[in-house]
Amino acid sequence: PVAVNALACFVLAVVVAAPALIFELSFQLTVSATASLVLLAPALARRWRRLPAFLAQPLAATVAAQIATLPFALPVFHLWAPAAPLANLLVVPWAGVLLVLCLGWVLIALAVPGFAGLLLPILDAWSLPAQWLEGAPPHPLWLQASAVGPWGALALAVVLLSVMLSVTWWPRRWGAAVVLAGGLLLIVGSPGLFSNTVVPEPRALMLDVGQGEALVLRDGRRAVLVDGGGWRSGGLGQRVLLPALVGRGIRKLDAVVLTHDDRDHCGGLEEIVDYLPVEELWVDDRWLGRPCAQALARRASLRPVAVGEIRRLGRWRLEVLASGFDEGSEELDGNDDSLVLRATVVGESRSGPEPEERCLLLTGDIEAPAERRLLTKSPEALPCDLLKIAHHGSKTSTTEAFLRAVAPRRAWISAGRGNSYGHPAHPTLRRLQRHQIQILRTDLHGQVQLRFPPAGGCWIETATAPGVETSR
C-alpha cells in the first residue's frame, strides 16, 4: 500500500508540474512497469504457488512488467519478445554479477592500474554469454514483429494477462492456456501470415538507418527493399529495419536488391531475411563468393542480375544501368562495383514514358570512375527528377558532369547524424546548391517518403515535417 501511494503521488505531481510528460513514451513505460511490479506481480506469484518461490517471484515480476508495458511499447516498436521472462531468469542474475565485477575492477584500476590490466581476461570471459545471445538463431519466441495499434496491443495485453492469471501450473489447466497463447501469437504476431498493406499509389521511402542506406519501393501490395543498412556490431535489422517495415504494413518482400556488399548496405539484410519472407534477392553474380552474399544465399533465393535487365513490380519499372563489370568494359572495384538502378513509375496504360518527376536514379556507392562510365555508356538513361546521392554524399562522388547529365530536381542523402566520415561532404552539398536541387537528408529530416499520385507530381513527407508538401 505504501508503494502504491508513493507511485500515485509521483504521477499526480508530474501531471501538475509537467503535464506534457505523460505523453512521453519513457514516462509511460516507467510508470506502467513500476505499477505492474507493485500491483500485478504479487497476484501472479500467488497464482503460481506450485512453482518454487525462487522461480515464481522473479518470473511473475518480469511477466507483469512485459504485459503492462505492451500497450505502450508494441505500437511504437512493433516488436516484443515472448520468451523474455524465461531468459531473464538467467540473464538478470548474470548481469548483476557482471556489474559487481566491473565495479570492483574499476576500483582496482584506480589503485593499481597495472594489476587491473591483468584481470581484463576475466571480464572478457564473463561477458561471453552476451555474445552468445547476440548470435542466437532467429526464432519467433525470441522476437515477434506485430503491426498492431494501441487498441490491438491493449487487447493482446488483456488476453495474455487473463491467460497468466488462469495458469496455476496444473497440467489440466496450463496446457489449454499454452494452446491459447500460442494461437494468439500466430494470429497477432507472425508477419508471414498476412499479405502486405495495400498502398493506393506508388511510394518510395528512404529509411533512417544511420550511417548506411535502405530504401523501399511500394505499390499496392508489392514491396521491394533496396539495401538494408548495417552496423559493425549487428542488430540493425532486428532493432530498426524490421519494426520500420512491419510498422508500415510490410510483412513480406517481393524482392531485395543488394547494390553494394559493404556492411552499411548488407548487414541489415542478413537479419531481415530471417524474419520476413523474401521471394528473391537480386545481386551481382560476381559477389556470390563474398561473405555477405553467401550468408544471404543460405536464407533467400538468389537471382543474379545483369546490365540492361528490366523487372516490373506493380507500377515500378526497375532497370539495371550498371554494375562493377560491364561486358566490353574495364572491371571496376571498391565502391564503383555497385549496382545502379533506374526506378520509374509506369503508368496504368504503359503506352509510353511517364514524366521525368516519376524517375529515381539509385546509385549505390559509386564514385567518379563509375559515373564517367555511365556518362559514356548510358547518357540517355540518366535524366531523372530524383537522384539518390551516391556514397552518402562523399566528396569523391556526384561530380559536376554527372549532375549536369542527371539534372535532378531533388536529391536524397542517407547519412548518420554526426558521423565520423564527414558525410555529406561540403563540396558535394555546394555542387547541389549551385544546381538549385532540393536536398532531403536522413540525418536532418529522418525518414523521407515520396508518394506519386496518378495525377502526376509527387508528395513529400519527412519525419521532421509531418505535413505533406506537393510539387507539380
ZAMARGU-4260 file (C-alpha; in steps of 0.2 Angstrom, whole numbers, plus 5000, padded with zeros to 4 digits):
<rodrens>
0) 5000/5000/5000 | 5014/5012/5004 | 5022/5009/4987 | 5006/5011/4978 | 5003/5028/4987
5) 5020/5034/4983 | 5018/5029/4964 | 5001/5038/4964 | 5008/5054/4972 | 5023/5054/4960
10) 5011/5053/4945 | 5000/5067/4952 | 5015/5078/4955 | 5021/5075/4937 | 5003/5079/4930
15) 5004/5096/4939 | 5022/5100/4936 | 5024/5094/4919 | 5008/5088/4910 | 5016/5085/4893
20) 5027/5072/4901 | 5013/5060/4902 | 5013/5059/4883 | 5032/5054/4883 | 5035/5035/4880
25) 5049/5034/4893 | 5037/5040/4906 | 5023/5028/4901 | 5035/5013/4901 | 5042/5018/4918
30) 5025/5021/4927 | 5017/5005/4919 | 5032/4994/4923 | 5033/5000/4941 | 5014/4999/4944
35) 5015/4981/4937 | 5028/4976/4950 | 5018/4983/4964 | 5001/4978/4959 | 5001/4963/4947
40) 5017/4954/4951 | 5011/4948/4968 | 4995/4942/4961 | 5004/4932/4948 | 5016/4925/4961
45) 5001/4919/4972 | 4993/4911/4957 | 5009/4901/4953 | 5011/4894/4971 | 5015/4877/4964
50) 5032/4884/4957 | 5046/4886/4969 | 5047/4904/4977 | 5064/4907/4969 | 5056/4905/4952
55) 5038/4911/4955 | 5043/4928/4961 | 5056/4934/4948 | 5045/4926/4934 | 5030/4935/4940
60) 5039/4951/4940 | 5046/4950/4923 | 5029/4944/4915 | 5020/4958/4924 | 5031/4971/4918
65) 5031/4964/4900 | 5012/4964/4900 | 5009/4981/4907 | 5021/4989/4895 | 5015/4980/4880
70) 5001/4993/4876 | 5013/5007/4875 | 5029/4999/4868 | 5021/4987/4854 | 5013/5001/4844
75) 5029/5011/4844 | 5042/4997/4841 | 5031/4984/4833 | 5042/4971/4842 | 5040/4960/4858
80) 5050/4945/4865 | 5038/4931/4871 | 5052/4921/4879 | 5060/4936/4888 | 5053/4931/4905
85) 5061/4915/4904 | 5078/4922/4898 | 5078/4935/4912 | 5078/4921/4925 | 5096/4918/4919
90) 5101/4935/4912 | 5097/4946/4927 | 5107/4937/4940 | 5122/4935/4927 | 5121/4954/4923
95) 5121/4958/4942 | 5137/4948/4945 | 5145/4956/4929 | 5141/4974/4936 | 5148/4970/4953
100) 5164/4963/4944 | 5166/4978/4933 | 5164/4990/4948 | 5177/4980/4958 | 5189/4981/4943
105) 5186/5000/4942 | 5192/5002/4960 | 5207/4991/4957 | 5211/5000/4941 | 5211/5017/4951
110) 5223/5010/4964 | 5234/4998/4954 | 5232/5000/4935 | 5245/4988/4930 | 5237/4973/4940
115) 5220/4978/4933 | 5226/4976/4916 | 5230/4958/4920 | 5212/4955/4926 | 5204/4960/4910
120) 5203/4942/4903 | 5191/4938/4917 | 5179/4952/4912 | 5180/4946/4894 | 5176/4928/4899
125) 5161/4934/4910 | 5155/4944/4895 | 5154/4930/4883 | 5136/4925/4886 | 5131/4942/4879
130) 5139/4937/4863 | 5131/4920/4863 | 5114/4928/4865 | 5118/4941/4851 | 5122/4926/4839
135) 5107/4915/4844 | 5097/4910/4828 | 5081/4919/4825 | 5065/4912/4832 | 5048/4919/4834
140) 5049/4916/4853 | 5064/4927/4854 | 5057/4941/4843 | 5040/4944/4836 | 5035/4958/4824
145) 5017/4964/4826 | 5009/4978/4816 | 4996/4982/4829 | 4990/4999/4835 | 4986/5004/4853
150) 4969/4995/4854 | 4976/4979/4847 | 4991/4980/4859 | 4979/4983/4873 | 4968/4968/4868
155) 4984/4957/4867 | 4989/4963/4884 | 4972/4959/4892 | 4972/4941/4884 | 4989/4937/4890
160) 4985/4944/4907 | 4969/4933/4908 | 4980/4918/4902 | 4993/4921/4915 | 4981/4923/4929
165) 4972/4907/4924 | 4988/4897/4925 | 4991/4888/4941 | 5004/4876/4934 | 4992/4861/4935
170) 4993/4851/4919 | 4975/4851/4915 | 4974/4870/4915 | 4990/4877/4909 | 4990/4865/4894
175) 4975/4874/4887 | 4982/4891/4892 | 4998/4887/4882 | 4987/4882/4867 | 4978/4899/4868
180) 4993/4909/4870 | 5002/4900/4855 | 4986/4903/4844 | 4987/4921/4849 | 5005/4923/4844
185) 5001/4915/4827 | 4986/4927/4824 | 4993/4943/4830 | 5012/4942/4829 | 5018/4932/4814
190) 5021/4943/4800 | 5022/4929/4787 | 5003/4925/4789 | 4997/4941/4782 | 4999/4950/4765
195) 5006/4967/4764 | 4995/4983/4767 | 4989/4990/4751 | 4995/5007/4747 | 4985/5017/4734
200) 4999/5025/4724 | 5017/5020/4721 | 5029/5026/4735 | 5047/5027/4738 | 5054/5028/4756
205) 5071/5031/4762 | 5073/5024/4780 | 5084/5032/4793 | 5096/5019/4797 | 5111/5030/4802
210) 5127/5029/4793 | 5120/5016/4780 | 5107/5015/4767 | 5090/5007/4765 | 5076/5011/4753
215) 5059/5004/4750 | 5048/5005/4734 | 5030/5000/4736 | 5014/4999/4725 | 4998/4990/4730
220) 5004/4975/4740 | 5021/4974/4731 | 5036/4980/4741 | 5055/4980/4736 | 5069/4983/4748
225) 5085/4991/4741 | 5099/4988/4753 | 5097/4986/4772 | 5109/4997/4781 | 5120/4989/4794
230) 5131/4991/4810 | 5148/4984/4814 | 5141/4976/4829 | 5125/4969/4821 | 5107/4971/4827
235) 5101/4985/4815 | 5090/4973/4805 | 5081/4967/4821 | 5080/4984/4830 | 5077/4997/4817
240) 5074/4989/4800 | 5061/4976/4805 | 5050/4987/4815 | 5051/5001/4802 | 5044/4989/4789
245) 5031/4980/4799 | 5025/4996/4806 | 5021/5002/4788 | 5012/4986/4785 | 5025/4977/4775
250) 5025/4958/4780 | 5034/4951/4765 | 5046/4957/4752 | 5044/4953/4733 | 5062/4957/4731
255) 5078/4963/4740 | 5091/4972/4730 | 5109/4972/4736 | 5118/4987/4727 | 5134/4985/4736
260) 5140/4972/4748 | 5148/4983/4761 | 5142/4981/4779 | 5132/4998/4779 | 5122/4991/4764
265) 5121/4972/4768 | 5122/4970/4786 | 5103/4973/4790 | 5098/4962/4775 | 5107/4947/4784
270) 5095/4949/4798 | 5079/4955/4789 | 5078/4939/4778 | 5076/4929/4794 | 5060/4937/4799
275) 5051/4942/4783 | 5048/4931/4768 | 5058/4936/4753 | 5054/4930/4736 | 5070/4933/4728
280) 5087/4943/4731 | 5095/4952/4717 | 5114/4953/4717 | 5128/4955/4705 | 5134/4937/4701
285) 5152/4942/4705 | 5148/4943/4723 | 5142/4926/4726 | 5158/4921/4734 | 5158/4935/4746
290) 5153/4933/4764 | 5138/4944/4764 | 5131/4936/4748 | 5135/4919/4755 | 5126/4922/4771
295) 5110/4929/4761 | 5111/4914/4750 | 5108/4902/4764 | 5091/4911/4768 | 5084/4918/4752
300) 5083/4913/4733 | 5097/4922/4724 | 5094/4930/4707 | 5109/4937/4699 | 5106/4952/4688
305) 5115/4959/4673 | 5116/4976/4665 | 5101/4980/4654 | 5089/4969/4664 | 5072/4976/4667
310) 5060/4970/4680 | 5042/4977/4684 | 5034/4976/4701 | 5017/4984/4701 | 5019/5001/4693
315) 5038/5001/4696 | 5049/4998/4682 | 5067/4994/4688 | 5081/4994/4675 | 5099/4989/4679
320) 5110/5003/4672 | 5127/4997/4678 | 5137/4985/4689 | 5155/4984/4693 | 5158/4974/4677
325) 5150/4978/4661 | 5154/4967/4646 | 5167/4975/4635 | 5172/4987/4649 | 5186/4988/4661
330) 5181/4980/4678 | 5179/4992/4692 | 5181/4988/4711 | 5178/4995/4728 | 5163/5006/4729
335) 5162/5008/4710 | 5156/4990/4708 | 5139/4995/4715 | 5123/4991/4705 | 5115/5007/4698
340) 5096/5006/4696 | 5084/5017/4687 | 5067/5016/4695 | 5052/5023/4685 | 5034/5024/4689
345) 5025/5016/4674 | 5008/5022/4670 | 4992/5011/4670 | 4992/5011/4651 | 5010/5008/4649
350) 5009/5015/4632 | 5024/5027/4634 | 5036/5035/4647 | 5030/5044/4662 | 5035/5062/4666
355) 5053/5064/4672 | 5047/5068/4690 | 5042/5050/4691 | 5060/5043/4689 | 5073/5039/4703
360) 5091/5035/4700 | 5098/5024/4713 | 5117/5024/4713 | 5123/5014/4727 | 5141/5019/4732
365) 5148/5023/4715 | 5162/5036/4714 | 5169/5047/4699 | 5176/5032/4688 | 5159/5023/4688
370) 5150/5040/4685 | 5161/5043/4670 | 5157/5025/4663 | 5138/5029/4665 | 5140/5046/4655
375) 5149/5036/4641 | 5138/5020/4640 | 5120/5026/4646 | 5119/5045/4645 | 5101/5044/4638
380) 5095/5034/4654 | 5102/5046/4667 | 5090/5061/4667 | 5079/5059/4682 | 5069/5070/4694
385) 5076/5062/4710 | 5094/5057/4712 | 5100/5046/4727 | 5117/5054/4730 | 5130/5040/4730
390) 5141/5035/4744 | 5131/5045/4757 | 5137/5062/4750 | 5155/5058/4749 | 5166/5071/4740
395) 5173/5058/4728 | 5155/5056/4721 | 5142/5066/4712 | 5154/5075/4700 | 5149/5091/4691
400) 5147/5082/4674 | 5136/5068/4682 | 5125/5081/4690 | 5123/5090/4673 | 5118/5074/4665
405) 5105/5068/4678 | 5098/5086/4680 | 5088/5081/4696 | 5076/5092/4705 | 5078/5083/4721
410) 5092/5074/4730 | 5091/5060/4743 | 5106/5058/4755 | 5107/5044/4768 | 5119/5048/4782
415) 5121/5046/4800 | 5120/5061/4811 | 5137/5067/4817 | 5146/5053/4808 | 5165/5052/4808
420) 5166/5052/4789 | 5160/5070/4787 | 5146/5064/4776 | 5138/5073/4767 | 5154/5082/4762
425) 5153/5101/4760 | 5159/5101/4741 | 5145/5089/4737 | 5132/5100/4746 | 5139/5115/4737
430) 5138/5107/4720 | 5119/5103/4724 | 5116/5120/4729 | 5123/5128/4714 | 5111/5117/4703
435) 5097/5123/4715 | 5092/5105/4719 | 5081/5102/4734 | 5091/5091/4747 | 5082/5078/4758
440) 5094/5071/4771 | 5090/5057/4784 | 5102/5065/4796 | 5092/5081/4796 | 5074/5075/4791
445) 5074/5057/4797 | 5065/5045/4785 | 5058/5053/4769 | 5044/5046/4759 | 5039/5051/4741
450) 5021/5047/4735 | 5017/5048/4717 | 4998/5051/4714 | 4991/5046/4697 | 4988/5065/4693
455) 5007/5067/4692 | 5020/5076/4703 | 5025/5070/4720 | 5021/5072/4738 | 5035/5073/4751
460) 5034/5068/4769 | 5048/5068/4781 | 5049/5063/4800 | 5053/5081/4805 | 5039/5089/4794
465) 5024/5078/4795 | 5014/5090/4784 | 5014/5085/4766 | 5022/5096/4753 | 5016/5094/4735
470) 5026/5098/4719 | 5020/5099/4701
</rodrens>
